[in-house]
Amino acid sequence: MAARKHNPGRRKPRVTKSAAKSSPAPKKKRIAKKRTIRSNAPAPARRHASGRRKIKPAPPSARAGGVSTDAVQKATGFGWDHWLSVLDAFDVKTNGHKAAAEFLSSEHKVGDWWSQMIVVGYEQARGLRQKHQKTDGFSVSVSRTIDASAARVFEAWNDELVRSRWLAGAWITIRKATAPKSLRITWNAGEGLPAEPRATSVEVNIYAKGDARCQVAVQHNKLPSAADVERLRAFWTRAVEALRAMLGA
């Protein structure tokens, strides 16, 4: 039988509507969209080119020896992290407190008072000294702002009669008085101190904040033990509040 020749003019067979409905349409391929899922979990640490994780550095030391890093920065130009590193290299434990203070004063041009404070803060931060402990014993300080002139506050400390109105029962000797800024006092006996007879030292500094306002800072030094610190803190808090009340501030 001879093969049928292709006729290009031959029409394609017609597909009826009923046939089209019966034949299922080809399904479209569905492409899944990417979904972004938010999470509160911390992002993984970035890695260096070496493959090690990048560790976030610890925050700078905020406080040591009761002094903030901002105060140290303002007074010396550097914060606690810098001075802790400097004294680590100096080896305070081997060379001693006095040598460390002299080193800061001579080599780093730090004032005598701040040299002592920085070394004390370092020793406390490194566990070489207890909190509030200094070379000559323990120390505690109380500071308040009073709405009175520096001259009036100085007189309330320096004049025995006026002082007895707010600091009764204290047996003291004023070694040095610099009007109207400071007093250096030997505290022979008084409320809050242990029974054992031992003279301690009190430093009073008065900072003027205008004509009718000042800050009073009381620091009690040479305390026999850490147990005396909180007892004297409570005592001086009450005493300064009594001073404020007497001055009508």
Phi and psi restraints in degrees (value plus and minus 20) as a CYANA .aco file:
   2 ALA   PHI     -95.6   -55.6
   2 ALA   PSI     121.7   161.7
   3 ALA   PHI     -89.8   -49.8
   3 ALA   PSI     123.6   163.6
   4 ARG   PHI     -94.4   -54.4
   4 ARG   PSI     112.1   152.1
   5 LYS   PHI     -97.3   -57.3
   5 LYS   PSI     125.9   165.9
   6 HIS   PHI     -96.1   -56.1
   6 HIS   PSI     107.5   147.5
   7 ASN   PHI    -127.8   -87.8
   7 ASN   PSI      88.4   128.4
   8 PRO   PHI     -83.6   -43.6
   8 PRO   PSI     -38.1     1.9
   9 GLY   PHI    -110.1   -70.1
   9 GLY   PSI     -18.2    21.8
  10 ARG   PHI     -93.8   -53.8
  10 ARG   PSI     113.7   153.7
  11 ARG   PHI     -96.8   -56.8
  11 ARG   PSI     128.2   168.2
  12 LYS   PHI     -95.2   -55.2
  12 LYS   PSI     127.4   167.4
  13 PRO   PHI     -82.6   -42.6
  13 PRO   PSI     121.6   161.6
  14 ARG   PHI    -100.0   -60.0
  14 ARG   PSI     122.5   162.5
  15 VAL   PHI    -127.5   -87.5
  15 VAL   PSI     101.0   141.0
  16 THR   PHI     -93.1   -53.1
  16 THR   PSI     140.7   180.7
  17 LYS   PHI     -80.7   -40.7
  17 LYS   PSI     -57.8   -17.8
  18 SER   PHI     -85.5   -45.5
  18 SER   PSI     -55.3   -15.3
  19 ALA   PHI     -91.2   -51.2
  19 ALA   PSI     -57.0   -17.0
  20 ALA   PHI     -85.0   -45.0
  20 ALA   PSI     -58.9   -18.9
  21 LYS   PHI     -87.0   -47.0
  21 LYS   PSI     -56.0   -16.0
  22 SER   PHI     -92.6   -52.6
  22 SER   PSI     -42.8    -2.8
  23 SER   PHI    -110.2   -70.2
  23 SER   PSI      98.7   138.7
  24 PRO   PHI     -87.2   -47.2
  24 PRO   PSI     118.2   158.2
  25 ALA   PHI     -91.3   -51.3
  25 ALA   PSI     127.3   167.3
  26 PRO   PHI     -85.0   -45.0
  26 PRO   PSI     116.4   156.4
  27 LYS   PHI     -95.0   -55.0
  27 LYS   PSI     117.4   157.4
  28 LYS   PHI     -98.4   -58.4
  28 LYS   PSI     122.0   162.0
  29 LYS   PHI     -95.9   -55.9
  29 LYS   PSI     101.3   141.3
  30 ARG   PHI    -106.6   -66.6
  30 ARG   PSI     110.5   150.5
  31 ILE   PHI    -125.8   -85.8
  31 ILE   PSI      99.5   139.5
  32 ALA   PHI     -89.6   -49.6
  32 ALA   PSI     109.6   149.6
  33 LYS   PHI    -101.1   -61.1
  33 LYS   PSI     126.1   166.1
  34 LYS   PHI     -93.5   -53.5
  34 LYS   PSI     114.6   154.6
  35 ARG   PHI    -131.2   -91.2
  35 ARG   PSI     115.5   155.5
  36 THR   PHI    -114.9   -74.9
  36 THR   PSI     100.1   140.1
  37 ILE   PHI    -125.7   -85.7
  37 ILE   PSI     100.4   140.4
  38 ARG   PHI    -103.4   -63.4
  38 ARG   PSI     124.3   164.3
  39 SER   PHI    -162.3  -122.3
  39 SER   PSI     126.6   166.6
  40 ASN   PHI    -105.8   -65.8
  40 ASN   PSI     -22.6    17.4
  41 ALA   PHI     -88.4   -48.4
  41 ALA   PSI     122.1   162.1
  42 PRO   PHI     -84.3   -44.3
  42 PRO   PSI     124.7   164.7
  43 ALA   PHI     -87.8   -47.8
  43 ALA   PSI     125.9   165.9
  44 PRO   PHI     -84.0   -44.0
  44 PRO   PSI     127.6   167.6
  45 ALA   PHI     -83.7   -43.7
  45 ALA   PSI     120.3   160.3
  46 ARG   PHI     -90.4   -50.4
  46 ARG   PSI     134.2   174.2
  47 ARG   PHI    -131.0   -91.0
  47 ARG   PSI     125.0   165.0
  48 HIS   PHI     -92.6   -52.6
  48 HIS   PSI     150.6   190.6
  49 ALA   PHI     -79.6   -39.6
  49 ALA   PSI     -46.7    -6.7
  50 SER   PHI     -94.2   -54.2
  50 SER   PSI     -32.0     8.0
  51 GLY   PHI      79.0   119.0
  51 GLY   PSI     -27.7    12.3
  52 ARG   PHI    -102.9   -62.9
  52 ARG   PSI     129.9   169.9
  53 ARG   PHI     -93.2   -53.2
  53 ARG   PSI     121.9   161.9
  54 LYS   PHI    -103.4   -63.4
  54 LYS   PSI      97.3   137.3
  55 ILE   PHI    -113.4   -73.4
  55 ILE   PSI     108.4   148.4
  56 LYS   PHI     -89.7   -49.7
  56 LYS   PSI     109.8   149.8
  57 PRO   PHI     -86.1   -46.1
  57 PRO   PSI     129.6   169.6
  58 ALA   PHI     -88.6   -48.6
  58 ALA   PSI     129.3   169.3
  59 PRO   PHI     -85.4   -45.4
  59 PRO   PSI     132.5   172.5
  60 PRO   PHI     -83.1   -43.1
  60 PRO   PSI     132.4   172.4
  61 SER   PHI     -79.6   -39.6
  61 SER   PSI     102.4   142.4
  62 ALA   PHI    -103.1   -63.1
  62 ALA   PSI     -51.3   -11.3
  63 ARG   PHI    -176.0  -136.0
  63 ARG   PSI     123.8   163.8
  64 ALA   PHI    -172.9  -132.9
  64 ALA   PSI     117.9   157.9
  65 GLY   PHI      41.4    81.4
  65 GLY   PSI       5.8    45.8
  66 GLY   PHI      58.4    98.4
  66 GLY   PSI     -13.5    26.5
  67 VAL   PHI    -136.6   -96.6
  67 VAL   PSI     112.5   152.5
  68 SER   PHI     -95.4   -55.4
  68 SER   PSI     135.3   175.3
  69 THR   PHI     -86.8   -46.8
  69 THR   PSI     -47.6    -7.6
  70 ASP   PHI     -85.7   -45.7
  70 ASP   PSI     -60.4   -20.4
  71 ALA   PHI     -86.0   -46.0
  71 ALA   PSI     -60.8   -20.8
  72 VAL   PHI     -85.6   -45.6
  72 VAL   PSI     -62.4   -22.4
  73 GLN   PHI     -80.0   -40.0
  73 GLN   PSI     -63.7   -23.7
  74 LYS   PHI     -85.6   -45.6
  74 LYS   PSI     -57.3   -17.3
  75 ALA   PHI    -102.7   -62.7
  75 ALA   PSI     -52.4   -12.4
  76 THR   PHI    -140.1  -100.1
  76 THR   PSI     -33.1     6.9
  77 GLY   PHI      73.3   113.3
  77 GLY   PSI     -26.5    13.5
  78 PHE   PHI    -158.2  -118.2
  78 PHE   PSI     130.8   170.8
  79 GLY   PHI    -108.3   -68.3
  79 GLY   PSI    -194.7  -154.7
  80 TRP   PHI     -83.0   -43.0
  80 TRP   PSI     -58.0   -18.0
  81 ASP   PHI     -78.0   -38.0
  81 ASP   PSI     -60.2   -20.2
  82 HIS   PHI     -83.9   -43.9
  82 HIS   PSI     -69.3   -29.3
  83 TRP   PHI     -90.8   -50.8
  83 TRP   PSI     -52.6   -12.6
  84 LEU   PHI     -83.1   -43.1
  84 LEU   PSI     -60.5   -20.5
  85 SER   PHI     -86.5   -46.5
  85 SER   PSI     -61.7   -21.7
  86 VAL   PHI     -81.9   -41.9
  86 VAL   PSI     -64.3   -24.3
  87 LEU   PHI     -97.7   -57.7
  87 LEU   PSI     -44.8    -4.8
  88 ASP   PHI     -80.5   -40.5
  88 ASP   PSI     -65.3   -25.3
  89 ALA   PHI     -86.9   -46.9
  89 ALA   PSI     -53.0   -13.0
  90 PHE   PHI     -92.4   -52.4
  90 PHE   PSI     -46.9    -6.9
  91 ASP   PHI      47.3    87.3
  91 ASP   PSI      53.1    93.1
  92 VAL   PHI     -82.0   -42.0
  92 VAL   PSI     -57.6   -17.6
  93 LYS   PHI     -79.4   -39.4
  93 LYS   PSI     -59.6   -19.6
  94 THR   PHI    -101.1   -61.1
  94 THR   PSI     -62.2   -22.2
  95 ASN   PHI    -108.5   -68.5
  95 ASN   PSI     -40.7    -0.7
  96 GLY   PHI      76.7   116.7
  96 GLY   PSI     141.6   181.6
  97 HIS   PHI     -83.1   -43.1
  97 HIS   PSI     -70.0   -30.0
  98 LYS   PHI     -80.0   -40.0
  98 LYS   PSI     -65.8   -25.8
  99 ALA   PHI     -84.1   -44.1
  99 ALA   PSI     -56.3   -16.3
 100 ALA   PHI     -86.3   -46.3
 100 ALA   PSI     -62.5   -22.5
 101 ALA   PHI     -84.6   -44.6
 101 ALA   PSI     -61.9   -21.9
 102 GLU   PHI     -85.0   -45.0
 102 GLU   PSI     -55.6   -15.6
 103 PHE   PHI     -83.3   -43.3
 103 PHE   PSI     -64.4   -24.4
 104 LEU   PHI     -85.6   -45.6
 104 LEU   PSI     -58.0   -18.0
 105 SER   PHI     -89.5   -49.5
 105 SER   PSI     -65.3   -25.3
 106 SER   PHI    -103.4   -63.4
 106 SER   PSI     -62.9   -22.9
 107 GLU   PHI    -108.7   -68.7
 107 GLU   PSI     -49.6    -9.6
 108 HIS   PHI    -135.3   -95.3
 108 HIS   PSI     -15.5    24.5
 109 LYS   PHI      37.2    77.2
 109 LYS   PSI      18.2    58.2
 110 VAL   PHI    -111.2   -71.2
 110 VAL   PSI     117.9   157.9
 111 GLY   PHI     -79.0   -39.0
 111 GLY   PSI     137.7   177.7
 112 ASP   PHI     -78.1   -38.1
 112 ASP   PSI     -65.5   -25.5
 113 TRP   PHI     -84.5   -44.5
 113 TRP   PSI     -65.4   -25.4
 114 TRP   PHI     -90.8   -50.8
 114 TRP   PSI     -49.4    -9.4
 115 SER   PHI     -80.9   -40.9
 115 SER   PSI     -63.5   -23.5
 116 GLN   PHI     -85.1   -45.1
 116 GLN   PSI     -65.0   -25.0
 117 MET   PHI     -83.6   -43.6
 117 MET   PSI     -59.8   -19.8
 118 ILE   PHI     -88.3   -48.3
 118 ILE   PSI     -61.3   -21.3
 119 VAL   PHI     -87.3   -47.3
 119 VAL   PSI     -61.2   -21.2
 120 VAL   PHI     -82.3   -42.3
 120 VAL   PSI     -64.8   -24.8
 121 GLY   PHI     -82.1   -42.1
 121 GLY   PSI     -59.8   -19.8
 122 TYR   PHI     -82.1   -42.1
 122 TYR   PSI     -66.6   -26.6
 123 GLU   PHI     -82.5   -42.5
 123 GLU   PSI     -57.7   -17.7
 124 GLN   PHI     -90.0   -50.0
 124 GLN   PSI     -61.7   -21.7
 125 ALA   PHI     -84.8   -44.8
 125 ALA   PSI     -51.6   -11.6
 126 ARG   PHI    -118.1   -78.1
 126 ARG   PSI     -11.7    28.3
 127 GLY   PHI      55.3    95.3
 127 GLY   PSI      -1.8    38.2
 128 LEU   PHI    -110.0   -70.0
 128 LEU   PSI     -28.5    11.5
 129 ARG   PHI    -171.6  -131.6
 129 ARG   PSI     123.2   163.2
 130 GLN   PHI     -92.4   -52.4
 130 GLN   PSI     140.5   180.5
 131 LYS   PHI     -79.6   -39.6
 131 LYS   PSI     115.7   155.7
 132 HIS   PHI      52.0    92.0
 132 HIS   PSI     -17.7    22.3
 133 GLN   PHI    -111.1   -71.1
 133 GLN   PSI     116.1   156.1
 134 LYS   PHI    -141.5  -101.5
 134 LYS   PSI    -195.5  -155.5
 135 THR   PHI     -86.4   -46.4
 135 THR   PSI     -48.6    -8.6
 136 ASP   PHI    -127.5   -87.5
 136 ASP   PSI      -2.1    37.9
 137 GLY   PHI     111.6   151.6
 137 GLY   PSI    -181.7  -141.7
 138 PHE   PHI    -118.4   -78.4
 138 PHE   PSI     139.2   179.2
 139 SER   PHI    -160.5  -120.5
 139 SER   PSI     127.6   167.6
 140 VAL   PHI    -162.1  -122.1
 140 VAL   PSI     126.7   166.7
 141 SER   PHI    -154.6  -114.6
 141 SER   PSI     129.7   169.7
 142 VAL   PHI    -155.2  -115.2
 142 VAL   PSI     115.4   155.4
 143 SER   PHI    -153.8  -113.8
 143 SER   PSI     116.8   156.8
 144 ARG   PHI    -163.4  -123.4
 144 ARG   PSI     131.9   171.9
 145 THR   PHI    -117.4   -77.4
 145 THR   PSI     112.1   152.1
 146 ILE   PHI    -142.0  -102.0
 146 ILE   PSI     115.6   155.6
 147 ASP   PHI    -103.5   -63.5
 147 ASP   PSI      48.7    88.7
 148 ALA   PHI    -176.4  -136.4
 148 ALA   PSI     137.3   177.3
 149 SER   PHI     -89.6   -49.6
 149 SER   PSI     136.6   176.6
 150 ALA   PHI     -79.8   -39.8
 150 ALA   PSI     -55.1   -15.1
 151 ALA   PHI     -84.8   -44.8
 151 ALA   PSI     -61.3   -21.3
 152 ARG   PHI     -87.0   -47.0
 152 ARG   PSI     -61.8   -21.8
 153 VAL   PHI     -86.6   -46.6
 153 VAL   PSI     -60.7   -20.7
 154 PHE   PHI     -80.7   -40.7
 154 PHE   PSI     -64.0   -24.0
 155 GLU   PHI     -82.2   -42.2
 155 GLU   PSI     -58.1   -18.1
 156 ALA   PHI     -83.6   -43.6
 156 ALA   PSI     -46.5    -6.5
 157 TRP   PHI    -106.2   -66.2
 157 TRP   PSI     -62.3   -22.3
 158 ASN   PHI    -102.2   -62.2
 158 ASN   PSI     -51.7   -11.7
 159 ASP   PHI    -105.0   -65.0
 159 ASP   PSI     100.7   140.7
 160 GLU   PHI     -81.8   -41.8
 160 GLU   PSI     -61.0   -21.0
 161 LEU   PHI     -85.4   -45.4
 161 LEU   PSI     -65.0   -25.0
 162 VAL   PHI     -86.8   -46.8
 162 VAL   PSI     -60.1   -20.1
 163 ARG   PHI     -83.0   -43.0
 163 ARG   PSI     -54.5   -14.5
 164 SER   PHI     -85.8   -45.8
 164 SER   PSI     -38.0     2.0
 165 ARG   PHI     -95.4   -55.4
 165 ARG   PSI     -43.2    -3.2
 166 TRP   PHI    -147.0  -107.0
 166 TRP   PSI     -33.5     6.5
 167 LEU   PHI    -150.0  -110.0
 167 LEU   PSI      43.8    83.8
 168 ALA   PHI     -97.8   -57.8
 168 ALA   PSI     131.4   171.4
 169 GLY   PHI      59.2    99.2
 169 GLY   PSI      -6.0    34.0
 170 ALA   PHI    -124.8   -84.8
 170 ALA   PSI     113.4   153.4
 171 TRP   PHI    -126.2   -86.2
 171 TRP   PSI      83.3   123.3
 172 ILE   PHI    -151.5  -111.5
 172 ILE   PSI     141.9   181.9
 173 THR   PHI    -150.9  -110.9
 173 THR   PSI     101.0   141.0
 174 ILE   PHI    -103.1   -63.1
 174 ILE   PSI      92.5   132.5
 175 ARG   PHI     -99.6   -59.6
 175 ARG   PSI     -60.2   -20.2
 176 LYS   PHI    -170.4  -130.4
 176 LYS   PSI     114.9   154.9
 177 ALA   PHI    -151.8  -111.8
 177 ALA   PSI     103.9   143.9
 178 THR   PHI    -138.0   -98.0
 178 THR   PSI      79.2   119.2
 179 ALA   PHI     -91.9   -51.9
 179 ALA   PSI     122.1   162.1
 180 PRO   PHI    -121.5   -81.5
 180 PRO   PSI      23.0    63.0
 181 LYS   PHI    -127.3   -87.3
 181 LYS   PSI     -59.9   -19.9
 182 SER   PHI    -177.4  -137.4
 182 SER   PSI     140.0   180.0
 183 LEU   PHI    -160.7  -120.7
 183 LEU   PSI     123.8   163.8
 184 ARG   PHI    -137.8   -97.8
 184 ARG   PSI     101.7   141.7
 185 ILE   PHI    -145.5  -105.5
 185 ILE   PSI     118.6   158.6
 186 THR   PHI    -115.7   -75.7
 186 THR   PSI     101.0   141.0
 187 TRP   PHI    -118.5   -78.5
 187 TRP   PSI      81.4   121.4
 188 ASN   PHI    -100.0   -60.0
 188 ASN   PSI     -58.9   -18.9
 189 ALA   PHI    -184.7  -144.7
 189 ALA   PSI     137.7   177.7
 190 GLY   PHI     145.1   185.1
 190 GLY   PSI     153.5   193.5
 191 GLU   PHI     -80.6   -40.6
 191 GLU   PSI     121.3   161.3
 192 GLY   PHI      74.2   114.2
 192 GLY   PSI     -35.5     4.5
 193 LEU   PHI    -110.0   -70.0
 193 LEU   PSI     134.8   174.8
 194 PRO   PHI     -84.9   -44.9
 194 PRO   PSI     143.5   183.5
 195 ALA   PHI     -87.9   -47.9
 195 ALA   PSI     -50.0   -10.0
 196 GLU   PHI     -84.2   -44.2
 196 GLU   PSI     115.1   155.1
 197 PRO   PHI     -92.5   -52.5
 197 PRO   PSI      92.5   132.5
 198 ARG   PHI    -175.7  -135.7
 198 ARG   PSI     100.8   140.8
 199 ALA   PHI     -91.1   -51.1
 199 ALA   PSI     116.2   156.2
 200 THR   PHI    -139.8   -99.8
 200 THR   PSI     157.2   197.2
 201 SER   PHI    -144.5  -104.5
 201 SER   PSI     118.3   158.3
 202 VAL   PHI    -143.6  -103.6
 202 VAL   PSI     111.1   151.1
 203 GLU   PHI    -132.7   -92.7
 203 GLU   PSI     108.4   148.4
 204 VAL   PHI    -138.1   -98.1
 204 VAL   PSI     102.7   142.7
 205 ASN   PHI    -140.7  -100.7
 205 ASN   PSI     113.8   153.8
 206 ILE   PHI    -140.0  -100.0
 206 ILE   PSI     101.6   141.6
 207 TYR   PHI    -134.6   -94.6
 207 TYR   PSI      94.2   134.2
 208 ALA   PHI     -86.7   -46.7
 208 ALA   PSI     117.5   157.5
 209 LYS   PHI    -148.4  -108.4
 209 LYS   PSI      35.8    75.8
 210 GLY   PHI      88.4   128.4
 210 GLY   PSI    -192.9  -152.9
 211 ASP   PHI     -95.7   -55.7
 211 ASP   PSI     -46.8    -6.8
 212 ALA   PHI    -152.0  -112.0
 212 ALA   PSI      13.8    53.8
 213 ARG   PHI    -175.6  -135.6
 213 ARG   PSI     123.0   163.0
 214 CYS   PHI    -176.4  -136.4
 214 CYS   PSI     145.7   185.7
 215 GLN   PHI    -130.9   -90.9
 215 GLN   PSI     114.2   154.2
 216 VAL   PHI    -133.1   -93.1
 216 VAL   PSI     104.6   144.6
 217 ALA   PHI    -139.2   -99.2
 217 ALA   PSI     100.4   140.4
 218 VAL   PHI    -131.9   -91.9
 218 VAL   PSI     105.8   145.8
 219 GLN   PHI    -144.9  -104.9
 219 GLN   PSI     100.7   140.7
 220 HIS   PHI    -123.2   -83.2
 220 HIS   PSI      97.4   137.4
 221 ASN   PHI    -131.0   -91.0
 221 ASN   PSI     151.5   191.5
 222 LYS   PHI      42.1    82.1
 222 LYS   PSI      13.2    53.2
 223 LEU   PHI     -93.8   -53.8
 223 LEU   PSI     122.2   162.2
 224 PRO   PHI     -84.1   -44.1
 224 PRO   PSI     -55.8   -15.8
 225 SER   PHI    -169.7  -129.7
 225 SER   PSI     149.6   189.6
 226 ALA   PHI     -86.2   -46.2
 226 ALA   PSI     -46.4    -6.4
 227 ALA   PHI     -84.8   -44.8
 227 ALA   PSI     -44.9    -4.9
 228 ASP   PHI     -98.6   -58.6
 228 ASP   PSI     -37.1     2.9
 229 VAL   PHI     -82.7   -42.7
 229 VAL   PSI     -75.1   -35.1
 230 GLU   PHI     -87.8   -47.8
 230 GLU   PSI     -53.9   -13.9
 231 ARG   PHI     -82.0   -42.0
 231 ARG   PSI     -64.9   -24.9
 232 LEU   PHI     -93.4   -53.4
 232 LEU   PSI     -50.3   -10.3
 233 ARG   PHI     -82.0   -42.0
 233 ARG   PSI     -66.0   -26.0
 234 ALA   PHI     -83.7   -43.7
 234 ALA   PSI     -60.7   -20.7
 235 PHE   PHI     -81.9   -41.9
 235 PHE   PSI     -68.9   -28.9
 236 TRP   PHI     -91.5   -51.5
 236 TRP   PSI     -49.0    -9.0
 237 THR   PHI     -82.9   -42.9
 237 THR   PSI     -65.5   -25.5
 238 ARG   PHI     -85.0   -45.0
 238 ARG   PSI     -61.3   -21.3
 239 ALA   PHI     -84.6   -44.6
 239 ALA   PSI     -64.6   -24.6
 240 VAL   PHI     -87.9   -47.9
 240 VAL   PSI     -55.2   -15.2
 241 GLU   PHI     -86.0   -46.0
 241 GLU   PSI     -55.8   -15.8
 242 ALA   PHI     -85.6   -45.6
 242 ALA   PSI     -57.2   -17.2
 243 LEU   PHI     -83.2   -43.2
 243 LEU   PSI     -63.8   -23.8
 244 ARG   PHI     -81.3   -41.3
 244 ARG   PSI     -62.5   -22.5
 245 ALA   PHI     -86.4   -46.4
 245 ALA   PSI     -58.9   -18.9
 246 MET   PHI     -84.9   -44.9
 246 MET   PSI     -57.2   -17.2
 247 LEU   PHI    -103.4   -63.4
 247 LEU   PSI     -19.7    20.3
 248 GLY   PHI      49.8    89.8
 248 GLY   PSI       7.8    47.8
